């Protein structure tokens, strides 16, 4: 079993903040990641009111536009292998499934059944450029962050598992820490997971100086300039 520089409690703690706030913190503790490592296209949340999800990535690829070309038995074996892979984790997971079709989202892998199955296997949710369906029947508490909403399975099937994937510009590897909510998703480097809360607190103190100044009588650019300078001095 892999050893991680964080615990399940550390990942759970990050769920109290939305994904933009996590991105803000990463600008402080991992500035080299400022321009990449997050989704860059609009996504749909199955339930926007759910709290963020945060866990170890379980990665795979799918297609749905055409049959797999495999036998029924081979398709079933791949599906079972996928479930075994998702279940093999010591910490909560976030599934990251890349749709390889030319038009992603032709067929939905995610609906009433697979949301319940994956939740039972320890996943908090899925991030995919593909589609979701059965929005009112998703397993309660299981989040779907998807590129498309679609009514059909089409010929959906798992192509491969445990490999590097890219979802709306976000590159993800097996066991990456992924944080996601209705805004999208971001990968958090392992070595900064435990540094995120302090960075969020620092960012909040800097922002407070500006937000408080905005509310003062006679607010103008000169006062804003002063607030920006004071914010920069907070460490």
BAFI-3210 file (N, C-alpha, C; in Angstrom, 3 decimals, decimal comma, padded with zeros to 6 digits):
// residues 235
n [1|2|3|4|5|6|7|8|9|10|11|12|13|14|15|16|17|18|19|20|21|22|23|24|25|26|27|28|29|30|31|32|33|34|35|36|37|38|39|40|41|42|43|44|45|46|47|48|49|50|51|52|53|54|55|56|57|58|59|60|61|62|63|64|65|66|67|68|69|70|71|72|73|74|75|76|77|78|79|80|81|82|83|84|85|86|87|88|89|90|91|92|93|94|95|96|97|98|99|100|101|102|103|104|105|106|107|108|109|110|111|112|113|114|115|116|117|118|119|120|121|122|123|124|125|126|127|128|129|130|131|132|133|134|135|136|137|138|139|140|141|142|143|144|145|146|147|148|149|150|151|152|153|154|155|156|157|158|159|160|161|162|163|164|165|166|167|168|169|170|171|172|173|174|175|176|177|178|179|180|181|182|183|184|185|186|187|188|189|190|191|192|193|194|195|196|197|198|199|200|201|202|203|204|205|206|207|208|209|210|211|212|213|214|215|216|217|218|219|220|221|222|223|224|225|226|227|228|229|230|231|232|233|234|235]
n.u [000,845|000,526|002,330|001,355|001,906|-000,046|-003,259|-006,465|-008,060|-006,864|-007,527|-010,296|-010,627|-010,119|-012,438|-014,085|-013,721|-014,335|-013,517|-012,301|-011,135|-009,248|-007,611|-006,664|-005,092|-003,151|-001,741|-000,104|001,342|002,278|003,376|004,331|002,404|000,404|-000,601|-001,635|-003,087|-005,749|-009,269|-010,431|-012,656|-016,244|-018,243|-020,711|-022,472|-023,915|-025,339|-025,323|-025,399|-024,071|-021,304|-017,790|-015,710|-012,949|-010,224|-008,204|-007,145|-008,743|-008,176|-009,266|-010,309|-012,953|-015,287|-018,118|-019,427|-019,319|-019,549|-017,414|-015,978|-015,066|-015,667|-018,715|-018,065|-015,448|-015,916|-017,388|-015,436|-013,584|-015,138|-015,501|-012,823|-012,316|-013,997|-012,749|-010,313|-011,055|-011,983|-009,706|-008,229|-006,865|-007,735|-010,377|-011,713|-011,658|-013,136|-011,711|-012,563|-011,870|-013,446|-013,014|-014,172|-014,752|-016,736|-017,228|-019,329|-021,375|-022,501|-023,645|-021,843|-022,333|-024,876|-027,868|-027,197|-024,303|-023,391|-024,245|-022,907|-020,162|-020,025|-020,449|-018,056|-016,236|-015,778|-016,091|-017,125|-017,282|-015,205|-015,482|-015,089|-017,028|-020,446|-023,317|-026,295|-029,713|-030,210|-031,828|-031,737|-029,255|-026,886|-027,443|-025,475|-023,290|-021,190|-021,327|-019,276|-019,363|-018,969|-021,173|-024,725|-026,745|-029,176|-028,749|-027,150|-025,777|-023,130|-021,541|-018,437|-015,680|-012,407|-009,670|-007,737|-006,227|-004,240|-002,582|-004,664|-006,541|-008,706|-010,769|-008,550|-007,187|-004,632|-004,307|-003,064|-002,947|-003,676|-003,211|-004,141|-007,332|-009,471|-012,772|-015,684|-018,757|-017,564|-015,543|-012,480|-009,362|-005,941|-004,083|-000,810|000,907|002,783|001,960|-000,499|-001,056|-000,354|-002,227|-004,492|-003,301|-002,393|-004,790|-005,868|-004,031|-004,456|-007,101|-006,841|-005,406|-007,218|-009,275|-008,435|-008,700|-011,425|-012,649|-011,859|-013,197|-015,767|-015,718|-016,605|-016,351|-014,721|-012,150|-009,847|-007,362|-007,548|-007,899|-005,440|-003,835|-004,877|-004,200|-001,440|-001,098|-002,178|-000,303|001,764|001,118|001,932]
n.v [-001,194|002,193|004,962|008,115|011,663|012,771|012,505|010,782|012,501|014,959|015,274|015,308|017,664|019,601|019,719|021,630|023,994|025,765|024,938|027,101|028,537|026,701|026,731|029,362|029,111|027,358|029,004|030,277|028,271|026,558|027,971|027,477|025,983|027,599|028,130|025,776|022,448|022,347|022,258|023,746|024,355|024,890|023,050|020,694|020,306|017,605|017,903|020,969|021,903|020,205|019,528|020,203|017,665|015,540|013,611|010,658|010,158|007,981|006,715|006,546|005,604|006,022|005,085|005,664|006,027|003,987|000,375|-001,643|-003,629|-005,826|-009,088|-010,007|-011,143|-010,229|-007,490|-007,471|-008,438|-006,341|-004,306|-005,300|-005,388|-002,676|-001,837|-003,207|-001,926|000,726|000,221|-000,489|001,118|003,006|005,366|007,852|008,284|010,017|009,633|009,902|010,119|009,930|010,768|009,495|009,814|011,414|013,317|014,012|012,558|011,224|008,860|007,964|006,904|007,326|007,283|006,418|003,756|003,388|005,536|004,787|002,330|003,090|004,854|003,051|001,713|003,430|005,893|009,449|010,917|011,788|013,108|014,104|014,523|013,515|012,349|012,613|011,197|010,540|012,441|013,045|010,718|010,026|008,616|009,635|012,270|011,598|013,096|014,371|015,747|016,962|017,075|017,045|016,568|013,821|011,600|008,872|005,576|004,803|003,160|002,765|002,082|000,909|001,712|001,685|001,489|003,036|004,978|007,882|010,691|013,286|015,827|018,146|019,894|019,449|017,576|014,348|011,900|008,511|008,267|010,974|013,863|015,077|017,826|018,973|020,773|022,519|024,418|023,226|021,341|020,597|019,590|018,734|018,943|016,329|017,096|019,509|019,335|019,417|022,011|023,674|024,653|026,681|028,439|029,268|030,654|032,762|034,003|034,811|036,734|038,702|039,378|040,410|042,933|044,435|044,061|045,158|047,817|048,554|048,899|051,206|054,678|057,008|055,546|055,069|055,108|055,772|054,938|052,260|051,608|051,912|049,912|047,645|047,734|047,359|044,801|043,300|043,333|041,562|038,556]
n.w [000,000|-000,834|000,589|001,810|002,042|003,627|005,261|005,422|006,870|006,305|003,591|003,799|005,235|003,304|001,895|002,890|001,611|-001,447|-004,894|-006,403|-004,250|-003,365|-005,623|-005,428|-003,126|-004,049|-005,748|-003,992|-002,572|-004,495|-006,838|-009,411|-010,567|-011,373|-013,963|-014,983|-014,551|-013,887|-014,755|-017,799|-019,232|-019,427|-017,079|-015,921|-012,927|-011,264|-008,867|-007,796|-005,188|-003,523|-001,277|-001,968|-003,533|-002,706|-003,271|-003,971|-007,278|-009,528|-012,516|-015,949|-019,324|-021,736|-024,321|-026,492|-028,879|-030,748|-030,875|-028,751|-030,032|-028,787|-027,332|-025,585|-023,180|-022,813|-022,601|-020,230|-018,474|-018,547|-017,428|-014,817|-014,005|-013,972|-011,850|-009,749|-009,714|-008,999|-006,439|-005,060|-002,904|-000,260|000,708|000,344|-002,982|-006,182|-009,199|-012,387|-015,510|-018,818|-021,793|-024,925|-027,406|-030,606|-030,441|-027,374|-024,887|-026,160|-025,198|-021,948|-019,194|-016,614|-014,285|-012,559|-011,686|-011,901|-010,364|-007,828|-007,523|-007,645|-005,512|-003,448|-003,635|-002,575|-003,791|-004,035|-006,072|-009,602|-012,170|-015,419|-018,947|-020,422|-020,442|-018,197|-016,780|-015,667|-013,632|-011,415|-010,069|-009,291|-007,007|-003,700|-002,524|-004,060|-006,299|-009,620|-011,987|-015,018|-018,642|-020,293|-020,438|-021,074|-022,535|-023,158|-023,049|-025,298|-026,892|-024,629|-023,074|-021,083|-021,947|-021,120|-018,073|-015,165|-016,118|-017,546|-017,959|-019,646|-018,891|-020,021|-020,282|-017,896|-016,705|-015,383|-013,168|-011,951|-008,537|-008,075|-006,159|-006,316|-006,396|-006,524|-007,609|-008,377|-009,943|-011,376|-011,599|-009,889|-009,683|-006,855|-005,824|-004,115|-002,145|-001,127|000,013|002,806|003,316|002,341|003,986|005,665|003,714|002,620|004,768|004,944|002,461|002,815|004,826|003,478|001,462|003,003|003,840|001,508|000,881|003,144|002,865|000,538|001,486|002,945|003,599|000,920|-000,719|-003,076|-005,894|-004,849|-002,176|-002,673|-003,795|-001,561|000,062|-001,424|-001,205|001,566|001,799|000,416|002,216|004,163|005,671]
ca.u [000,000|001,321|002,356|001,075|002,283|-001,291|-004,196|-007,859|-008,567|-006,366|-008,347|-011,641|-010,589|-010,128|-013,785|-014,828|-013,494|-014,646|-012,342|-011,558|-010,327|-008,104|-006,722|-006,003|-004,045|-002,072|-000,920|000,853|002,215|002,815|003,191|004,646|001,201|-000,628|-001,179|-002,110|-003,483|-007,172|-010,132|-010,469|-013,887|-017,417|-018,676|-022,024|-022,532|-025,184|-026,005|-024,449|-025,449|-023,232|-019,977|-016,724|-015,156|-011,488|-009,727|-007,190|-007,683|-008,808|-008,224|-009,607|-010,853|-014,166|-015,870|-019,535|-020,013|-019,360|-019,274|-016,007|-015,329|-014,710|-016,762|-019,489|-017,298|-014,314|-016,456|-017,723|-014,181|-013,027|-015,962|-015,172|-011,469|-012,448|-014,543|-011,712|-009,316|-011,607|-012,135|-008,399|-007,727|-006,899|-008,343|-011,465|-011,263|-012,429|-012,934|-011,426|-012,793|-011,772|-014,191|-012,123|-014,905|-014,562|-017,699|-017,404|-020,664|-022,389|-023,171|-023,357|-021,457|-022,712|-026,282|-028,352|-026,505|-022,868|-023,136|-024,419|-021,832|-018,885|-020,111|-020,240|-016,648|-015,405|-015,579|-016,953|-017,742|-016,573|-014,925|-015,396|-015,494|-018,161|-021,802|-024,059|-027,749|-030,439|-029,788|-032,634|-031,588|-027,870|-026,763|-027,393|-024,156|-022,258|-021,173|-020,879|-018,829|-019,302|-018,985|-022,414|-025,854|-027,191|-030,141|-028,525|-025,873|-025,154|-022,319|-020,510|-017,602|-014,365|-011,326|-008,461|-007,749|-004,946|-003,339|-002,688|-005,795|-006,718|-010,131|-010,948|-007,298|-006,560|-003,933|-004,462|-002,449|-003,379|-003,338|-003,206|-005,226|-008,222|-010,511|-013,732|-017,042|-019,511|-016,719|-014,600|-011,596|-007,944|-005,041|-003,260|000,395|000,944|003,633|001,393|-001,854|-001,189|-000,048|-003,352|-005,279|-002,601|-002,366|-006,136|-005,997|-003,243|-005,164|-008,301|-006,436|-005,047|-008,439|-010,092|-007,992|-009,291|-012,887|-013,033|-011,654|-014,270|-016,993|-015,557|-017,102|-015,399|-013,790|-011,690|-008,662|-006,255|-007,717|-007,676|-003,985|-003,327|-005,291|-003,387|-000,100|-001,182|-002,400|000,986|002,654|000,656|002,624]
ca.v [000,000|003,413|005,901|009,465|012,687|013,340|011,502|010,945|013,711|016,117|015,405|015,702|019,074|020,459|019,769|022,778|025,135|025,513|024,698|028,344|028,873|025,800|027,273|030,539|028,646|026,766|030,094|030,642|027,178|025,887|028,992|026,939|025,328|028,629|028,135|024,471|021,523|022,518|022,239|025,072|024,503|024,775|021,713|020,633|019,544|016,906|018,614|022,098|022,198|019,285|020,056|019,736|016,335|015,572|012,269|010,130|009,924|006,679|007,212|005,620|006,161|005,390|005,473|005,312|006,265|002,729|-000,791|-001,821|-004,618|-006,964|-010,002|-009,639|-011,602|-009,320|-006,232|-007,677|-008,554|-004,995|-003,573|-005,792|-004,926|-001,255|-001,737|-003,655|-000,848|001,833|-000,209|-000,735|002,402|003,133|006,657|008,180|008,519|010,766|008,999|010,825|009,282|010,716|010,287|009,614|009,981|012,689|014,185|013,432|012,628|010,521|007,913|008,208|005,825|007,725|007,499|005,869|002,539|003,535|006,438|003,999|001,342|003,734|005,351|001,885|001,309|004,405|007,130|010,578|011,470|011,618|014,242|013,560|015,360|012,817|012,739|012,029|011,171|010,163|013,448|012,977|009,388|009,821|008,234|010,834|012,622|011,306|014,225|014,208|016,967|016,407|018,005|016,953|015,781|013,054|010,606|007,492|004,871|004,505|001,939|003,151|001,012|001,286|001,369|001,367|001,981|003,321|005,625|009,336|011,185|014,736|016,154|019,597|020,586|019,030|016,296|013,620|010,592|007,657|008,682|012,420|014,393|015,909|018,580|019,398|021,181|022,998|025,277|022,407|020,510|020,942|018,605|019,280|018,140|015,649|017,727|020,757|019,100|019,881|023,441|024,430|025,439|027,905|029,359|029,834|031,640|033,932|034,665|035,460|037,960|039,702|039,828|041,171|044,332|045,066|044,053|046,135|049,163|048,801|049,262|052,461|055,872|057,707|054,607|055,507|054,395|056,024|054,025|050,905|051,452|051,751|048,587|046,645|047,771|046,737|043,362|042,700|043,271|040,526|037,284]
ca.w [000,000|-000,960|001,697|001,355|003,029|004,145|005,750|005,005|007,544|005,559|002,389|004,221|005,643|002,120|001,323|003,437|000,737|-002,847|-005,731|-006,646|-003,082|-003,427|-006,665|-004,856|-002,213|-004,844|-006,279|-002,947|-002,138|-005,680|-007,876|-010,735|-011,073|-011,560|-015,308|-015,444|-013,492|-013,575|-015,932|-018,430|-020,002|-018,560|-016,707|-015,288|-011,679|-011,084|-007,775|-007,440|-003,762|-002,770|-000,933|-002,860|-003,360|-002,676|-003,056|-004,872|-008,618|-010,186|-013,886|-017,025|-020,559|-022,225|-025,601|-026,549|-030,203|-031,485|-030,027|-028,399|-030,881|-027,956|-027,028|-024,403|-022,021|-022,640|-022,087|-018,817|-017,730|-018,410|-016,460|-013,482|-013,701|-013,624|-010,499|-008,819|-009,662|-008,205|-005,049|-004,459|-002,413|001,196|001,008|-000,587|-004,349|-007,164|-010,498|-013,485|-016,678|-020,050|-022,952|-026,084|-028,664|-031,304|-029,770|-026,046|-024,301|-026,965|-024,310|-020,533|-018,288|-015,264|-014,024|-011,296|-011,262|-011,674|-009,239|-006,604|-007,454|-007,326|-004,148|-002,596|-003,726|-001,892|-004,546|-003,676|-007,268|-010,867|-013,050|-016,763|-020,076|-021,014|-020,047|-017,094|-016,978|-014,443|-012,665|-010,195|-009,489|-008,868|-005,600|-002,864|-002,031|-005,059|-007,219|-010,990|-012,649|-016,372|-019,756|-021,048|-019,945|-022,235|-022,066|-023,605|-022,866|-026,588|-026,782|-023,676|-022,534|-020,592|-022,876|-020,369|-016,704|-014,515|-017,069|-017,540|-018,735|-019,697|-018,854|-020,208|-020,052|-016,635|-016,779|-014,123|-013,049|-010,853|-007,171|-007,870|-005,333|-007,133|-005,685|-007,543|-007,266|-009,529|-010,771|-012,120|-010,795|-009,864|-009,085|-005,779|-005,627|-002,816|-001,143|-000,599|000,535|004,196|003,373|001,777|004,949|006,084|002,576|002,504|005,845|004,548|001,374|003,354|005,544|002,472|000,790|003,943|003,820|000,324|000,984|004,169|002,319|-000,438|002,195|003,685|002,900|000,083|-001,365|-004,388|-006,366|-003,922|-001,044|-003,178|-003,924|-000,199|000,535|-002,130|-000,617|002,892|001,594|000,008|003,367|005,088|005,423]
c.u [000,879|001,241|002,187|001,480|001,070|-002,192|-005,581|-008,453|-008,092|-007,193|-009,756|-011,690|-010,684|-011,516|-014,601|-014,682|-013,839|-013,366|-011,623|-010,671|-009,092|-007,104|-005,978|-004,846|-002,874|-001,182|000,156|001,842|002,814|002,683|003,500|003,445|000,106|-001,327|-001,676|-002,520|-004,940|-007,976|-010,300|-011,687|-015,081|-017,803|-020,003|-021,952|-023,903|-025,997|-025,091|-024,407|-024,577|-021,907|-018,944|-016,331|-013,636|-010,981|-008,663|-007,814|-007,635|-009,124|-008,584|-010,104|-012,069|-014,457|-017,330|-020,127|-020,176|-019,121|-017,776|-015,263|-014,878|-015,916|-017,506|-018,723|-016,116|-014,767|-016,778|-016,454|-013,537|-013,819|-015,640|-013,773|-011,485|-012,960|-013,515|-010,652|-009,813|-011,658|-010,805|-007,767|-007,883|-007,583|-009,503|-010,924|-012,200|-012,120|-012,729|-011,459|-012,829|-012,554|-013,362|-012,847|-014,630|-015,518|-017,964|-018,834|-021,742|-023,182|-022,714|-022,994|-022,051|-024,194|-026,642|-027,491|-025,039|-022,540|-023,247|-023,288|-020,527|-018,888|-019,869|-018,802|-015,693|-015,145|-016,561|-017,677|-016,869|-016,349|-014,704|-015,734|-016,650|-019,471|-022,285|-025,538|-028,398|-030,163|-030,554|-032,484|-030,140|-027,853|-026,636|-025,987|-023,025|-022,306|-020,699|-020,531|-018,523|-019,344|-020,334|-023,467|-026,505|-028,139|-029,758|-027,188|-025,068|-024,378|-021,222|-019,760|-016,278|-013,320|-010,094|-008,561|-006,327|-003,916|-003,510|-003,842|-005,786|-008,197|-010,288|-009,695|-006,562|-005,948|-003,957|-003,784|-003,083|-002,818|-003,058|-004,326|-006,038|-009,290|-011,472|-015,042|-017,688|-018,696|-015,808|-013,713|-010,159|-007,171|-004,165|-002,020|000,445|001,676|003,079|-000,001|-002,004|-000,873|-001,230|-004,118|-004,599|-002,558|-003,728|-006,337|-005,229|-003,950|-006,391|-007,959|-006,055|-006,289|-009,293|-009,714|-008,650|-010,799|-013,378|-012,905|-012,762|-015,536|-016,893|-016,120|-015,988|-014,384|-013,439|-010,420|-007,479|-006,340|-007,490|-006,177|-003,362|-003,656|-004,464|-001,986|-000,092|-001,369|-001,107|001,924|002,258|001,291|002,264]
c.v [001,243|004,244|007,310|010,463|013,442|012,180|011,725|012,202|014,973|016,351|015,864|017,176|020,001|020,574|020,946|024,021|024,792|025,419|025,989|028,753|027,980|026,295|028,501|030,125|028,054|027,839|030,514|029,522|026,399|026,829|028,505|026,251|026,328|028,528|026,806|023,617|021,625|022,475|023,649|025,258|024,342|023,328|021,814|019,786|018,890|017,568|019,747|022,394|021,270|019,946|019,562|018,297|016,437|014,175|011,891|009,775|008,445|006,985|006,137|006,367|005,361|005,838|005,037|005,408|004,983|001,573|-000,981|-002,735|-005,846|-007,886|-009,508|-010,010|-010,669|-007,962|-006,350|-007,762|-007,182|-004,182|-004,003|-005,339|-003,453|-001,098|-002,166|-002,578|000,307|001,470|-000,351|000,581|002,461|004,421|006,898|008,547|009,459|010,124|010,079|010,010|010,147|010,031|010,566|009,855|011,348|013,748|013,586|013,596|011,951|009,556|008,091|006,916|006,059|008,028|006,871|004,707|002,790|004,542|005,674|002,992|001,992|004,349|004,208|001,406|002,365|005,697|008,206|011,147|011,212|012,978|013,669|014,619|014,728|013,242|012,022|012,047|010,748|011,165|013,376|011,641|009,054|009,436|009,495|011,065|012,336|012,388|013,810|015,570|016,558|017,484|018,099|016,222|015,121|011,944|009,152|006,925|004,839|003,185|002,119|001,937|001,591|000,811|000,907|001,972|002,197|003,840|007,130|009,767|012,708|015,036|017,664|020,373|020,205|017,654|015,633|012,262|009,816|008,178|010,170|012,791|015,360|016,534|019,112|019,841|021,752|023,928|024,490|021,642|020,984|019,797|019,311|018,403|017,558|016,458|019,032|020,570|019,683|021,366|024,304|025,229|026,731|028,917|030,017|030,915|032,915|034,709|035,409|036,745|039,059|040,257|040,709|042,643|045,072|045,159|045,041|047,565|049,517|049,334|050,589|053,641|056,516|056,798|055,104|054,754|054,598|055,093|052,576|050,626|051,208|050,358|047,490|046,576|047,088|045,224|042,650|042,507|042,192|039,189|036,248]
c.w [000,000|000,320|001,141|002,430|003,576|004,549|005,153|005,631|006,829|004,300|002,740|004,596|004,445|001,493|001,863|002,567|-000,700|-003,673|-006,120|-005,472|-003,015|-004,474|-006,166|-003,958|-002,978|-005,461|-005,276|-002,653|-003,296|-006,874|-009,289|-011,368|-011,440|-012,915|-015,817|-014,242|-013,093|-014,873|-016,478|-019,335|-019,074|-018,305|-015,977|-014,028|-011,567|-009,980|-007,310|-005,948|-002,928|-002,399|-001,930|-002,554|-003,412|-002,362|-004,061|-006,217|-008,982|-011,645|-014,897|-018,249|-020,996|-023,642|-025,599|-027,944|-031,009|-030,523|-029,825|-029,370|-030,107|-027,803|-025,791|-023,142|-021,741|-022,113|-020,603|-017,972|-017,522|-017,393|-015,034|-013,070|-013,299|-012,198|-009,458|-008,641|-008,803|-006,728|-004,322|-004,030|-000,904|001,645|000,049|-001,963|-005,102|-008,513|-011,561|-014,777|-017,932|-021,163|-024,195|-027,402|-029,283|-030,778|-028,396|-025,542|-025,097|-026,095|-022,884|-019,815|-016,906|-015,157|-012,688|-010,799|-010,956|-010,583|-007,925|-006,433|-007,013|-005,934|-003,165|-002,571|-003,172|-002,630|-004,072|-004,881|-008,482|-011,514|-014,437|-017,794|-020,836|-020,385|-018,788|-017,456|-015,662|-013,319|-011,352|-009,474|-009,147|-007,397|-004,743|-002,317|-002,991|-006,123|-008,608|-011,564|-014,085|-017,434|-020,429|-020,221|-021,154|-021,773|-022,299|-023,159|-024,167|-026,441|-025,725|-023,120|-022,055|-021,589|-022,119|-018,978|-016,202|-015,519|-016,965|-018,440|-018,729|-019,816|-018,903|-019,830|-018,793|-016,808|-015,405|-014,220|-011,898|-009,530|-007,013|-006,911|-006,182|-006,241|-006,741|-006,920|-008,524|-010,435|-011,701|-011,163|-010,898|-009,219|-008,052|-005,620|-004,217|-001,755|-000,597|-000,006|001,934|004,357|002,923|002,831|005,380|004,947|002,380|003,561|005,507|003,443|001,861|004,087|004,560|001,785|001,700|003,955|002,660|000,450|002,036|003,631|001,328|000,245|002,945|002,893|002,082|-000,583|-002,764|-004,760|-005,419|-002,715|-001,470|-003,301|-002,550|000,342|-000,125|-001,552|000,750|002,752|001,237|001,179|004,374|004,707|006,494]
res [x|x|x|x|x|x|x|x|x|x|x|x|x|x|x|x|x|x|x|x|x|x|x|x|x|x|x|x|x|x|x|x|x|x|x|x|x|x|x|x|x|x|x|x|x|x|x|x|x|x|x|x|x|x|x|x|x|x|x|x|x|x|x|x|x|x|x|x|x|x|x|x|x|x|x|x|x|x|x|x|x|x|x|x|x|x|x|x|x|x|x|x|x|x|x|x|x|x|x|x|x|x|x|x|x|x|x|x|x|x|x|x|x|x|x|x|x|x|x|x|x|x|x|x|x|x|x|x|x|x|x|x|x|x|x|x|x|x|x|x|x|x|x|x|x|x|x|x|x|x|x|x|x|x|x|x|x|x|x|x|x|x|x|x|x|x|x|x|x|x|x|x|x|x|x|x|x|x|x|x|x|x|x|x|x|x|x|x|x|x|x|x|x|x|x|x|x|x|x|x|x|x|x|x|x|x|x|x|x|x|x|x|x|x|x|x|x|x|x|x|x|x|x|x|x|x|x|x|x|x|x|x|x|x|x]
***
